[in-house]
Amino acid sequence: MTVKLTDRMKAWIKIGCHLNVPTKAGIPFVTVSRNVKSVSDDEVVFALSQDEYSVIESALAENPWVAFGVSRAGGIRACYQFKGKGSVDKEGDIFNLKVKLSELYCTKPGCYAGQRLDQKPAQECEEWEHGLWTDVPK
């Protein structure tokens, strides 16, 4: 299956995310991105400043896999972990980290924790999500 972001997921991602890029040895490097947008149903772009990018730059150079979750209240209300391969394009002072999503997990505590949502058909995933949450950040 593939990842298909729902409108709710896209709205929560826009408020900012914590990015994790591990080295090949599994050592995590984490940064925060306040400027995030989904460019398609399975691709997200993080506009990182030099300071934000420098935290993950060395890890990303050896391992393209990126994991991220929604920051702030989204950690509670948008309990997802998104994973995919990242690549970077530089535009002036901004580093655009493009992540092509390939895995999606639920991180809601309890019986939902760890469920692979990317293995559900898109419609089923959206219905599952709507059964748990209806809030969307403004």
ZIVENPE-V990391 format. One record per helix or strand of 3 or more residues. SS is the DSSP state (H for helix, E for strand). FROM is the first residue (numbers start at 0). TO is the last residue. Records with the same first field share a line. If there is no record, write none. Layout:
SS: FROM-TO, FROM-TO
This chain:
H: 6-12, 49-61, 73-76, 116-118, 121-131
E: 16-21, 27-32, 35-39, 42-47, 64-69, 79-90, 93-105
